[in-house]
Amino acid sequence: MTTCGQPSRKPQRAKAREDEKLSVVIVDRSALLGMTIGAAVMFGFGIVWLLIGLLRGRGAPAWLRLLLLFLGAVLGTALVNLNLRVAHLPHETASISPQQAATDREIARHFYLIFGAELAAIFLAVVVLKLLRYPDYIFAGIAFIVGAHFIPLASLFKAPVYYTTGTIGCLIGLAGFLIPAPELRQKIVGLSFGLLLWATSAWIIWLGLSATPI
């Protein structure tokens, strides 16, 4: 019972609970799952590129190895945290409309086309550079191609960050062709591209963590 002139707080509390429920429902679990997978893939390939950079030529200094190990541990922990949050989100109960299903199929088709074109371009670059007797430029060529493939993915997945990743990736590949020393070229390209993929992964993880309840 409330006194005159003092409205009950029950409606306000009920509204707050409804707002909280709505904030959880707004989170698209499937989209966040896709972000998690994308961040994990870039994290993994970032490790590969970084290892290429670390193992080529002279051994990397101890401080650099420790720094990369620390960054990898932090990024990996954040990725696991995002995965756990997404796993605890409620599953969508509404059925997918035919229009949404058709859109998803079209997105998947375009993705596989882009991925296939990327693999074909890498294969062609490897063959051509070997025929021209420039095998030391293969990593630079692959970096350019991988960077370029992010640009169409940006519009496909509505992820503007991929425009930045693609542009910087292409620049790293082009810069690699300008470095005369083979070992230095592979080291710079490997470390630079690996850090670029990790930075992109970190940005996606941050967006995912910001969109999921703790």
KELOTOR-103519 format. One record per residue: residue number from 1; residue in three letters; x, y, z of N, C-alpha, C, CB in turn. Coordinates in pm, whole numbers, m for minus. Glycine has a CB too. Layout:
<sites>
{NUM; 'ALA'; {X; Y; Z}; {X; Y; Z}; {X; Y; Z}; {X; Y; Z}}
...
</sites>
This chain:
<sites>
{1; 'MET'; {86; m118; 0}; {0; 0; 0}; {89; 123; 0}; {m97; 1; 123}}
{2; 'THR'; {52; 223; m81}; {132; 344; m91}; {53; 461; m38}; {175; 370; m235}}
{3; 'THR'; {126; 560; 9}; {62; 680; 59}; {25; 770; m56}; {151; 753; 157}}
{4; 'CYS'; {m67; 862; m31}; {m114; 954; m135}; {2; 1042; m181}; {m232; 1041; m82}}
{5; 'GLY'; {16; 1055; m314}; {121; 1139; m370}; {253; 1067; m387}; {142; 1257; m284}}
{6; 'GLN'; {264; 940; m345}; {385; 861; m362}; {354; 740; m449}; {442; 817; m224}}
{7; 'PRO'; {383; 749; m579}; {350; 639; m668}; {428; 513; m634}; {376; 678; m813}}
{8; 'SER'; {366; 399; m662}; {430; 271; m636}; {552; 253; m724}; {332; 155; m657}}
{9; 'ARG'; {656; 190; m667}; {778; 164; m743}; {770; 33; m819}; {897; 163; m651}}
{10; 'LYS'; {664; m43; m798}; {654; m173; m865}; {649; m158; m1017}; {530; m248; m816}}
{11; 'PRO'; {567; m65; m1071}; {569; m49; m1217}; {706; m11; m1270}; {467; 55; m1260}}
{12; 'GLN'; {778; 73; m1194}; {911; 114; m1239}; {1006; m5; m1240}; {966; 225; m1150}}
{13; 'ARG'; {998; m88; m1134}; {1084; m206; m1129}; {1050; m304; m1241}; {1073; m275; m993}}
{14; 'ALA'; {920; m319; m1267}; {878; m409; m1374}; {929; m360; m1508}; {726; m423; m1377}}
{15; 'LYS'; {921; m227; m1528}; {969; m171; m1654}; {1120; m191; m1668}; {933; m21; m1661}}
{16; 'ALA'; {1193; m176; m1556}; {1337; m196; m1561}; {1372; m338; m1600}; {1401; m161; m1427}}
{17; 'ARG'; {1292; m433; m1543}; {1317; m573; m1578}; {1287; m599; m1724}; {1232; m665; m1490}}
{18; 'GLU'; {1181; m537; m1775}; {1148; m555; m1916}; {1256; m496; m2006}; {1014; m491; m1948}}
{19; 'ASP'; {1308; m379; m1966}; {1415; m317; m2044}; {1539; m406; m2046}; {1451; m178; m1988}}
{20; 'GLU'; {1567; m470; m1931}; {1683; m558; m1923}; {1664; m678; m2015}; {1706; m604; m1779}}
{21; 'LYS'; {1542; m732; m2018}; {1515; m846; m2105}; {1530; m806; m2251}; {1375; m902; m2080}}
{22; 'LEU'; {1478; m687; m2284}; {1487; m641; m2421}; {1631; m621; m2463}; {1411; m512; m2439}}
{23; 'SER'; {1716; m570; m2371}; {1856; m546; m2405}; {1927; m676; m2436}; {1926; m474; m2292}}
{24; 'VAL'; {1883; m786; m2373}; {1943; m916; m2401}; {1891; m972; m2532}; {1914; m1013; m2287}}
{25; 'VAL'; {1760; m952; m2558}; {1702; m1006; m2680}; {1761; m938; m2804}; {1550; m989; m2678}}
{26; 'ILE'; {1791; m805; m2789}; {1843; m730; m2902}; {1975; m790; m2951}; {1863; m584; m2865}}
{27; 'VAL'; {2054; m848; m2862}; {2181; m908; m2900}; {2156; m1024; m2995}; {2261; m954; m2776}}
{28; 'ASP'; {2211; m1019; m3113}; {2194; m1123; m3214}; {2297; m1232; m3189}; {2207; m1065; m3358}}
{29; 'ARG'; {2251; m1345; m3138}; {2345; m1451; m3101}; {2419; m1506; m3223}; {2271; m1563; m3031}}
{30; 'SER'; {2349; m1524; m3334}; {2413; m1579; m3453}; {2520; m1484; m3507}; {2309; m1608; m3561}}
{31; 'ALA'; {2490; m1353; m3503}; {2590; m1256; m3550}; {2712; m1256; m3459}; {2528; m1115; m3556}}
{32; 'LEU'; {2689; m1263; m3328}; {2801; m1266; m3234}; {2882; m1394; m3248}; {2750; m1251; m3090}}
{33; 'LEU'; {2815; m1504; m3278}; {2886; m1630; m3301}; {2974; m1618; m3424}; {2788; m1747; m3315}}
{34; 'GLY'; {2922; m1554; m3529}; {3002; m1531; m3649}; {3122; m1443; m3621}; {2917; m1470; m3758}}
{35; 'MET'; {3103; m1339; m3538}; {3214; m1251; m3501}; {3320; m1329; m3424}; {3163; m1133; m3416}}
{36; 'THR'; {3275; m1418; m3334}; {3368; m1497; m3255}; {3452; m1589; m3345}; {3293; m1580; m3151}}
{37; 'ILE'; {3385; m1652; m3442}; {3457; m1741; m3533}; {3557; m1662; m3617}; {3357; m1816; m3625}}
{38; 'GLY'; {3512; m1546; m3667}; {3602; m1463; m3747}; {3723; m1417; m3668}; {3528; m1342; m3800}}
{39; 'ALA'; {3701; m1375; m3543}; {3812; m1332; m3459}; {3908; m1447; m3431}; {3760; m1274; m3326}}
{40; 'ALA'; {3853; m1567; m3410}; {3937; m1684; m3383}; {4022; m1721; m3505}; {3850; m1804; m3341}}
{41; 'VAL'; {3961; m1713; m3624}; {4036; m1745; m3747}; {4151; m1647; m3766}; {3942; m1742; m3870}}
{42; 'MET'; {4123; m1517; m3747}; {4229; m1418; m3764}; {4336; m1430; m3656}; {4170; m1277; m3763}}
{43; 'PHE'; {4296; m1467; m3537}; {4393; m1489; m3429}; {4486; m1605; m3466}; {4321; m1518; m3295}}
{44; 'GLY'; {4428; m1713; m3519}; {4508; m1829; m3557}; {4603; m1800; m3672}; {4419; m1943; m3593}}
{45; 'PHE'; {4551; m1736; m3777}; {4638; m1704; m3891}; {4740; m1596; m3853}; {4553; m1657; m4010}}
{46; 'GLY'; {4705; m1511; m3757}; {4802; m1414; m3708}; {4922; m1483; m3645}; {4737; m1321; m3608}}
{47; 'ILE'; {4895; m1592; m3572}; {5005; m1669; m3513}; {5096; m1725; m3622}; {4950; m1784; m3426}}
{48; 'VAL'; {5035; m1776; m3730}; {5114; m1832; m3840}; {5206; m1726; m3902}; {5022; m1891; m3948}}
{49; 'TRP'; {5149; m1609; m3931}; {5230; m1502; m3991}; {5340; m1456; m3894}; {5141; m1382; m4030}}
{50; 'LEU'; {5307; m1445; m3768}; {5407; m1402; m3670}; {5520; m1504; m3658}; {5343; m1380; m3533}}
{51; 'LEU'; {5487; m1633; m3663}; {5591; m1735; m3657}; {5682; m1727; m3779}; {5527; m1874; m3648}}
{52; 'ILE'; {5623; m1698; m3896}; {5704; m1680; m4016}; {5803; m1567; m3995}; {5615; m1652; m4139}}
{53; 'GLY'; {5753; m1456; m3939}; {5840; m1342; m3916}; {5947; m1369; m3812}; {5759; m1225; m3873}}
{54; 'LEU'; {5912; m1444; m3708}; {6007; m1471; m3601}; {6115; m1570; m3642}; {5935; m1523; m3480}}
{55; 'LEU'; {6080; m1666; m3726}; {6172; m1775; m3758}; {6258; m1747; m3880}; {6095; m1901; m3780}}
{56; 'ARG'; {6228; m1642; m3954}; {6308; m1612; m4073}; {6432; m1532; m4035}; {6225; m1535; m4177}}
{57; 'GLY'; {6543; m1567; m4093}; {6666; m1491; m4071}; {6716; m1505; m3928}; {6644; m1345; m4103}}
{58; 'ARG'; {6773; m1397; m3879}; {6825; m1396; m3744}; {6711; m1411; m3643}; {6903; m1267; m3717}}
{59; 'GLY'; {6743; m1473; m3531}; {6643; m1490; m3427}; {6595; m1356; m3373}; {6699; m1574; m3314}}
{60; 'ALA'; {6467; m1348; m3345}; {6411; m1224; m3291}; {6462; m1202; m3149}; {6256; m1229; m3293}}
{61; 'PRO'; {6475; m1077; m3107}; {6521; m1050; m2970}; {6423; m1105; m2866}; {6539; m899; m2949}}
{62; 'ALA'; {6475; m1131; m2749}; {6394; m1192; m2644}; {6276; m1103; m2605}; {6479; m1221; m2521}}
{63; 'TRP'; {6297; m972; m2601}; {6189; m882; m2560}; {6071; m888; m2657}; {6240; m739; m2550}}
{64; 'LEU'; {6102; m906; m2787}; {5995; m914; m2886}; {5917; m1044; m2871}; {6053; m904; m3028}}
{65; 'ARG'; {5987; m1153; m2849}; {5919; m1282; m2828}; {5831; m1278; m2705}; {6021; m1395; m2817}}
{66; 'LEU'; {5882; m1217; m2596}; {5803; m1208; m2473}; {5682; m1117; m2492}; {5889; m1156; m2357}}
{67; 'LEU'; {5701; m1008; m2566}; {5590; m916; m2591}; {5479; m983; m2672}; {5640; m791; m2664}}
{68; 'LEU'; {5518; m1055; m2775}; {5419; m1125; m2857}; {5350; m1235; m2778}; {5485; m1184; m2982}}
{69; 'LEU'; {5425; m1303; m2693}; {5366; m1406; m2608}; {5262; m1345; m2513}; {5475; m1478; m2528}}
{70; 'PHE'; {5295; m1229; m2456}; {5202; m1160; m2366}; {5077; m1115; m2441}; {5271; m1040; m2300}}
{71; 'LEU'; {5097; m1053; m2558}; {4983; m1007; m2637}; {4894; m1124; m2679}; {5031; m929; m2761}}
{72; 'GLY'; {4958; m1234; m2717}; {4882; m1352; m2757}; {4801; m1408; m2642}; {4974; m1457; m2811}}
{73; 'ALA'; {4859; m1410; m2522}; {4787; m1461; m2406}; {4667; m1372; m2373}; {4881; m1470; m2284}}
{74; 'VAL'; {4687; m1240; m2378}; {4577; m1147; m2350}; {4466; m1162; m2453}; {4627; m1002; m2348}}
{75; 'LEU'; {4504; m1167; m2581}; {4405; m1178; m2687}; {4333; m1312; m2682}; {4470; m1159; m2824}}
{76; 'GLY'; {4408; m1418; m2655}; {4345; m1550; m2644}; {4247; m1557; m2528}; {4451; m1656; m2627}}
{77; 'THR'; {4283; m1496; m2415}; {4192; m1493; m2300}; {4065; m1417; m2331}; {4262; m1431; m2179}}
{78; 'ALA'; {4080; m1304; m2399}; {3963; m1225; m2437}; {3874; m1302; m2534}; {4006; m1092; m2500}}
{79; 'LEU'; {3935; m1377; m2625}; {3859; m1457; m2720}; {3780; m1566; m2650}; {3952; m1518; m2825}}
{80; 'VAL'; {3842; m1632; m2553}; {3772; m1735; m2476}; {3657; m1672; m2397}; {3870; m1808; m2380}}
{81; 'ASN'; {3681; m1556; m2340}; {3576; m1485; m2266}; {3457; m1454; m2355}; {3632; m1356; m2206}}
{82; 'LEU'; {3483; m1405; m2477}; {3375; m1376; m2570}; {3299; m1503; m2606}; {3429; m1309; m2697}}
{83; 'ASN'; {3372; m1610; m2630}; {3307; m1737; m2665}; {3216; m1786; m2553}; {3412; m1843; m2698}}
{84; 'LEU'; {3261; m1771; m2428}; {3179; m1813; m2315}; {3053; m1727; m2302}; {3260; m1807; m2185}}
{85; 'ARG'; {3067; m1598; m2325}; {2950; m1510; m2318}; {2848; m1544; m2425}; {2993; m1363; m2331}}
{86; 'VAL'; {2896; m1567; m2546}; {2805; m1602; m2656}; {2737; m1735; m2628}; {2880; m1607; m2790}}
{87; 'ALA'; {2811; m1829; m2571}; {2754; m1960; m2542}; {2640; m1953; m2441}; {2862; m2053; m2491}}
{88; 'HIS'; {2643; m1851; m2352}; {2540; m1838; m2250}; {2422; m1753; m2295}; {2599; m1779; m2125}}
{89; 'LEU'; {2428; m1698; m2415}; {2315; m1621; m2465}; {2200; m1715; m2502}; {2357; m1536; m2588}}
{90; 'PRO'; {2076; m1671; m2484}; {1963; m1757; m2521}; {1957; m1777; m2671}; {1831; m1697; m2471}}
{91; 'HIS'; {1918; m1898; m2711}; {1904; m1928; m2853}; {1779; m1862; m2907}; {1900; m2080; m2876}}
{92; 'GLU'; {1787; m1820; m3034}; {1670; m1760; m3096}; {1563; m1866; m3116}; {1706; m1694; m3231}}
{93; 'THR'; {1443; m1833; m3071}; {1332; m1928; m3085}; {1249; m1902; m3210}; {1242; m1922; m2963}}
{94; 'ALA'; {1255; m1781; m3264}; {1177; m1748; m3382}; {1237; m1819; m3504}; {1172; m1595; m3404}}
{95; 'SER'; {1147; m1871; m3589}; {1193; m1938; m3710}; {1243; m1836; m3811}; {1079; m2023; m3770}}
{96; 'ILE'; {1340; m1878; m3891}; {1398; m1789; m3991}; {1303; m1776; m4109}; {1535; m1840; m4038}}
{97; 'SER'; {1278; m1655; m4152}; {1188; m1631; m4264}; {1254; m1677; m4394}; {1149; m1481; m4273}}
{98; 'PRO'; {1174; m1707; m4496}; {1233; m1747; m4625}; {1325; m1640; m4682}; {1123; m1778; m4725}}
{99; 'GLN'; {1290; m1513; m4662}; {1375; m1405; m4712}; {1512; m1405; m4643}; {1306; m1270; m4692}}
{100; 'GLN'; {1511; m1425; m4509}; {1635; m1428; m4434}; {1719; m1549; m4473}; {1607; m1429; m4284}}
{101; 'ALA'; {1653; m1663; m4493}; {1726; m1783; m4535}; {1790; m1763; m4671}; {1631; m1904; m4539}}
{102; 'ALA'; {1718; m1697; m4763}; {1773; m1670; m4896}; {1891; m1574; m4886}; {1664; m1612; m4989}}
{103; 'THR'; {1880; m1473; m4798}; {1989; m1378; m4779}; {2112; m1447; m4724}; {1947; m1264; m4686}}
{104; 'ASP'; {2092; m1536; m4627}; {2204; m1610; m4568}; {2273; m1698; m4673}; {2155; m1696; m4451}}
{105; 'ARG'; {2194; m1761; m4759}; {2253; m1844; m4863}; {2333; m1760; m4962}; {2144; m1923; m4937}}
{106; 'GLU'; {2280; m1642; m4994}; {2351; m1554; m5087}; {2483; m1504; m5028}; {2262; m1435; m5125}}
{107; 'ILE'; {2480; m1472; m4898}; {2603; m1428; m4831}; {2706; m1541; m4831}; {2574; m1382; m4686}}
{108; 'ALA'; {2660; m1662; m4800}; {2750; m1778; m4799}; {2808; m1803; m4938}; {2677; m1904; m4749}}
{109; 'ARG'; {2724; m1789; m5041}; {2771; m1811; m5178}; {2879; m1710; m5215}; {2654; m1803; m5278}}
{110; 'HIS'; {2856; m1583; m5183}; {2955; m1481; m5214}; {3085; m1502; m5135}; {2897; m1342; m5185}}
{111; 'PHE'; {3070; m1546; m5010}; {3190; m1571; m4929}; {3276; m1679; m4992}; {3151; m1611; m4787}}
{112; 'TYR'; {3213; m1789; m5034}; {3291; m1898; m5094}; {3351; m1857; m5227}; {3203; m2022; m5113}}
{113; 'LEU'; {3283; m1769; m5300}; {3340; m1718; m5424}; {3466; m1635; m5396}; {3236; m1634; m5500}}
{114; 'ILE'; {3457; m1548; m5296}; {3572; m1464; m5259}; {3686; m1552; m5209}; {3533; m1361; m5150}}
{115; 'PHE'; {3652; m1651; m5124}; {3755; m1740; m5070}; {3820; m1822; m5181}; {3694; m1834; m4965}}
{116; 'GLY'; {3738; m1870; m5274}; {3794; m1946; m5386}; {3883; m1861; m5475}; {3683; m2004; m5469}}
{117; 'ALA'; {3841; m1736; m5498}; {3924; m1645; m5579}; {4056; m1616; m5508}; {3849; m1514; m5608}}
{118; 'GLU'; {4052; m1605; m5376}; {4173; m1581; m5299}; {4270; m1698; m5314}; {4140; m1558; m5151}}
{119; 'LEU'; {4220; m1821; m5298}; {4307; m1938; m5311}; {4364; m1950; m5452}; {4229; m2065; m5276}}
{120; 'ALA'; {4280; m1922; m5552}; {4327; m1929; m5691}; {4435; m1825; m5717}; {4209; m1909; m5789}}
{121; 'ALA'; {4416; m1705; m5664}; {4515; m1598; m5683}; {4647; m1633; m5614}; {4461; m1465; m5629}}
{122; 'ILE'; {4638; m1692; m5494}; {4761; m1732; m5424}; {4834; m1840; m5502}; {4728; m1783; m5281}}
{123; 'PHE'; {4760; m1938; m5551}; {4822; m2046; m5630}; {4889; m1989; m5755}; {4716; m2152; m5671}}
{124; 'LEU'; {4820; m1897; m5823}; {4876; m1837; m5944}; {5000; m1755; m5912}; {4771; m1749; m6012}}
{125; 'ALA'; {4996; m1681; m5802}; {5112; m1599; m5763}; {5232; m1687; m5732}; {5077; m1512; m5640}}
{126; 'VAL'; {5210; m1797; m5663}; {5321; m1888; m5630}; {5383; m1945; m5757}; {5273; m2002; m5538}}
{127; 'VAL'; {5298; m1989; m5850}; {5348; m2048; m5974}; {5425; m1946; m6057}; {5231; m2105; m6057}}
{128; 'VAL'; {5367; m1826; m6072}; {5430; m1723; m6156}; {5563; m1678; m6095}; {5337; m1602; m6172}}
{129; 'LEU'; {5566; m1654; m5965}; {5689; m1607; m5901}; {5799; m1714; m5906}; {5662; m1566; m5756}}
{130; 'LYS'; {5759; m1840; m5897}; {5860; m1945; m5910}; {5912; m1955; m6054}; {5801; m2081; m5866}}
{131; 'LEU'; {5821; m1939; m6151}; {5864; m1943; m6290}; {5957; m1826; m6323}; {5743; m1940; m6383}}
{132; 'LEU'; {5931; m1713; m6261}; {6016; m1595; m6283}; {6141; m1597; m6196}; {5936; m1468; m6256}}
{133; 'ARG'; {6154; m1702; m6117}; {6269; m1719; m6028}; {6275; m1609; m5921}; {6398; m1720; m6110}}
{134; 'TYR'; {6157; m1576; m5869}; {6149; m1483; m5757}; {6074; m1547; m5640}; {6079; m1351; m5800}}
{135; 'PRO'; {6118; m1665; m5596}; {6042; m1733; m5489}; {6046; m1657; m5356}; {6098; m1872; m5467}}
{136; 'ASP'; {6147; m1572; m5337}; {6157; m1499; m5211}; {6049; m1392; m5197}; {6293; m1435; m5199}}
{137; 'TYR'; {5978; m1364; m5306}; {5871; m1263; m5301}; {5733; m1325; m5280}; {5871; m1182; m5430}}
{138; 'ILE'; {5729; m1456; m5260}; {5599; m1523; m5249}; {5520; m1474; m5127}; {5618; m1675; m5239}}
{139; 'PHE'; {5587; m1460; m5014}; {5516; m1415; m4894}; {5459; m1274; m4912}; {5608; m1419; m4772}}
{140; 'ALA'; {5534; m1187; m4979}; {5483; m1053; m5005}; {5361; m1058; m5096}; {5592; m965; m5068}}
{141; 'GLY'; {5366; m1146; m5197}; {5251; m1160; m5286}; {5129; m1215; m5214}; {5286; m1250; m5401}}
{142; 'ILE'; {5151; m1314; m5128}; {5039; m1370; m5052}; {4980; m1265; m4958}; {5084; m1493; m4971}}
{143; 'ALA'; {5066; m1185; m4895}; {5017; m1079; m4806}; {4929; m981; m4882}; {5134; m1005; m4741}}
{144; 'PHE'; {4969; m944; m5004}; {4888; m853; m5084}; {4752; m915; m5118}; {4963; m815; m5214}}
{145; 'ILE'; {4753; m1042; m5157}; {4628; m1109; m5197}; {4535; m1125; m5077}; {4658; m1246; m5259}}
{146; 'VAL'; {4589; m1169; m4964}; {4507; m1185; m4844}; {4450; m1051; m4801}; {4590; m1249; m4729}}
{147; 'GLY'; {4533; m946; m4807}; {4482; m814; m4773}; {4370; m771; m4866}; {4595; m712; m4778}}
{148; 'ALA'; {4387; m796; m4997}; {4286; m756; m5095}; {4153; m829; m5072}; {4335; m783; m5236}}
{149; 'HIS'; {4158; m952; m5024}; {4033; m1027; m5010}; {3947; m974; m4896}; {4063; m1173; m4986}}
{150; 'PHE'; {4006; m895; m4804}; {3926; m836; m4698}; {3834; m725; m4749}; {4017; m781; m4590}}
{151; 'ILE'; {3870; m661; m4859}; {3792; m547; m4907}; {3651; m587; m4950}; {3865; m480; m5023}}
{152; 'PRO'; {3631; m690; m5033}; {3492; m730; m5062}; {3421; m790; m4940}; {3491; m831; m5175}}
{153; 'LEU'; {3497; m848; m4846}; {3434; m902; m4725}; {3375; m791; m4639}; {3535; m983; m4644}}
{154; 'ALA'; {3432; m670; m4648}; {3382; m559; m4566}; {3237; m527; m4599}; {3469; m434; m4588}}
{155; 'SER'; {3204; m520; m4728}; {3066; m491; m4766}; {2977; m614; m4748}; {3060; m442; m4911}}
{156; 'LEU'; {3033; m732; m4770}; {2953; m854; m4757}; {2905; m875; m4614}; {3033; m976; m4803}}
{157; 'PHE'; {2994; m857; m4517}; {2960; m878; m4376}; {2927; m748; m4303}; {3074; m948; m4307}}
{158; 'LYS'; {2924; m636; m4378}; {2896; m506; m4318}; {2991; m479; m4200}; {2749; m499; m4270}}
{159; 'ALA'; {3120; m501; m4229}; {3225; m483; m4129}; {3326; m381; m4182}; {3296; m619; m4096}}
{160; 'PRO'; {3304; m251; m4154}; {3394; m147; m4208}; {3540; m166; m4170}; {3348; m12; m4160}}
{161; 'VAL'; {3565; m232; m4057}; {3704; m251; m4014}; {3784; m330; m4118}; {3710; m323; m3878}}
{162; 'TYR'; {3716; m414; m4197}; {3785; m492; m4299}; {3842; m404; m4409}; {3691; m596; m4358}}
{163; 'TYR'; {3782; m287; m4433}; {3840; m195; m4532}; {3980; m152; m4486}; {3749; m71; m4552}}
{164; 'THR'; {3991; m122; m4357}; {4121; m82; m4302}; {4219; m198; m4307}; {4107; m32; m4158}}
{165; 'THR'; {4172; m316; m4265}; {4259; m434; m4267}; {4306; m464; m4409}; {4186; m556; m4209}}
{166; 'GLY'; {4214; m458; m4504}; {4250; m488; m4642}; {4348; m388; m4700}; {4127; m492; m4728}}
{167; 'THR'; {4325; m260; m4672}; {4414; m156; m4725}; {4555; m170; m4668}; {4359; m17; m4695}}
{168; 'ILE'; {4563; m185; m4535}; {4695; m198; m4472}; {4762; m328; m4517}; {4682; m196; m4317}}
{169; 'GLY'; {4684; m435; m4531}; {4742; m561; m4576}; {4801; m550; m4715}; {4637; m669; m4574}}
{170; 'CYS'; {4732; m481; m4805}; {4786; m460; m4941}; {4913; m377; m4937}; {4681; m392; m5030}}
{171; 'LEU'; {4915; m275; m4852}; {5034; m191; m4840}; {5153; m271; m4785}; {5005; m70; m4749}}
{172; 'ILE'; {5125; m361; m4690}; {5233; m446; m4637}; {5290; m534; m4747}; {5182; m534; m4519}}
{173; 'GLY'; {5200; m592; m4828}; {5247; m676; m4938}; {5329; m598; m5039}; {5131; m741; m5006}}
{174; 'LEU'; {5281; m480; m5076}; {5354; m397; m5172}; {5488; m353; m5115}; {5270; m274; m5212}}
{175; 'ALA'; {5490; m316; m4987}; {5616; m275; m4925}; {5716; m390; m4925}; {5592; m227; m4781}}
{176; 'GLY'; {5666; m514; m4912}; {5756; m628; m4914}; {5832; m640; m5045}; {5678; m754; m4890}}
{177; 'PHE'; {5768; m603; m5156}; {5836; m611; m5285}; {5949; m508; m5298}; {5736; m591; m5398}}
{178; 'LEU'; {5948; m407; m5210}; {6049; m302; m5218}; {6169; m329; m5127}; {5988; m169; m5181}}
{179; 'ILE'; {6160; m434; m5045}; {6270; m466; m4953}; {6364; m563; m5024}; {6217; m527; m4819}}
{180; 'PRO'; {6489; m525; m5046}; {6580; m609; m5127}; {6625; m738; m5058}; {6700; m529; m5165}}
{181; 'ALA'; {6650; m732; m4926}; {6703; m849; m4856}; {6592; m951; m4830}; {6769; m808; m4722}}
{182; 'PRO'; {6603; m1074; m4880}; {6495; m1174; m4866}; {6457; m1203; m4721}; {6536; m1302; m4932}}
{183; 'GLU'; {6556; m1226; m4635}; {6525; m1261; m4497}; {6458; m1145; m4425}; {6651; m1304; m4422}}
{184; 'LEU'; {6506; m1024; m4448}; {6446; m906; m4385}; {6305; m884; m4438}; {6532; m782; m4410}}
{185; 'ARG'; {6285; m908; m4569}; {6153; m893; m4629}; {6051; m986; m4565}; {6160; m919; m4780}}
{186; 'GLN'; {6088; m1113; m4552}; {5995; m1210; m4495}; {5969; m1183; m4348}; {6050; m1351; m4514}}
{187; 'LYS'; {6072; m1136; m4278}; {6055; m1105; m4137}; {5960; m987; m4118}; {6191; m1076; m4071}}
{188; 'ILE'; {5981; m880; m4194}; {5897; m761; m4181}; {5753; m791; m4224}; {5954; m645; m4264}}
{189; 'VAL'; {5737; m859; m4337}; {5603; m892; m4385}; {5531; m983; m4287}; {5609; m958; m4524}}
{190; 'GLY'; {5601; m1085; m4238}; {5538; m1179; m4145}; {5493; m1113; m4016}; {5632; m1291; m4113}}
{191; 'LEU'; {5583; m1036; m3954}; {5548; m971; m3828}; {5440; m865; m3848}; {5672; m908; m3765}}
{192; 'SER'; {5452; m787; m3954}; {5355; m680; m3978}; {5216; m737; m4006}; {5400; m593; m4095}}
{193; 'PHE'; {5209; m838; m4091}; {5078; m893; m4125}; {5017; m969; m4007}; {5089; m986; m4246}}
{194; 'GLY'; {5103; m1037; m3931}; {5052; m1106; m3812}; {4993; m1010; m3711}; {5162; m1186; m3747}}
{195; 'LEU'; {5062; m899; m3687}; {5011; m798; m3594}; {4883; m732; m3648}; {5118; m691; m3568}}
{196; 'LEU'; {4875; m716; m3780}; {4753; m660; m3840}; {4634; m751; m3815}; {4772; m638; m3991}}
{197; 'LEU'; {4653; m881; m3833}; {4543; m975; m3809}; {4505; m977; m3661}; {4582; m1117; m3855}}
{198; 'TRP'; {4603; m971; m3573}; {4574; m967; m3430}; {4500; m839; m3393}; {4703; m979; m3349}}
{199; 'ALA'; {4538; m728; m3452}; {4470; m602; m3423}; {4325; m608; m3469}; {4542; m485; m3490}}
{200; 'THR'; {4301; m665; m3586}; {4164; m680; m3635}; {4084; m773; m3545}; {4164; m734; m3780}}
{201; 'SER'; {4146; m883; m3504}; {4080; m976; m3413}; {4046; m908; m3281}; {4169; m1098; m3388}}
{202; 'ALA'; {4139; m828; m3228}; {4115; m757; m3102}; {3997; m661; m3115}; {4241; m681; m3058}}
{203; 'TRP'; {3988; m591; m3228}; {3878; m498; m3249}; {3744; m571; m3253}; {3898; m419; m3380}}
{204; 'ILE'; {3739; m684; m3322}; {3615; m762; m3331}; {3577; m817; m3193}; {3630; m878; m3433}}
{205; 'ILE'; {3677; m865; m3119}; {3650; m916; m2984}; {3595; m805; m2896}; {3779; m975; m2922}}
{206; 'TRP'; {3654; m686; m2906}; {3605; m573; m2825}; {3461; m539; m2860}; {3694; m449; m2846}}
{207; 'LEU'; {3427; m540; m2989}; {3289; m513; m3029}; {3196; m622; m2974}; {3278; m506; m3183}}
{208; 'GLY'; {3240; m747; m2981}; {3157; m855; m2930}; {3136; m847; m2781}; {3217; m987; m2966}}
{209; 'LEU'; {3243; m820; m2706}; {3230; m808; m2561}; {3142; m690; m2522}; {3369; m794; m2496}}
{210; 'SER'; {3148; m582; m2600}; {3065; m464; m2570}; {2918; m491; m2595}; {3111; m345; m2654}}
{211; 'ALA'; {2889; m588; m2683}; {2750; m616; m2719}; {2688; m728; m2638}; {2741; m649; m2864}}
{212; 'THR'; {2767; m793; m2551}; {2715; m905; m2474}; {2711; m870; m2326}; {2799; m1031; m2496}}
{213; 'PRO'; {2607; m916; m2257}; {2599; m890; m2112}; {2704; m969; m2036}; {2460; m925; m2058}}
{214; 'ILE'; {2750; m912; m1927}; {2852; m978; m1844}; {2786; m1088; m1759}; {2925; m875; m1752}}
</sites>
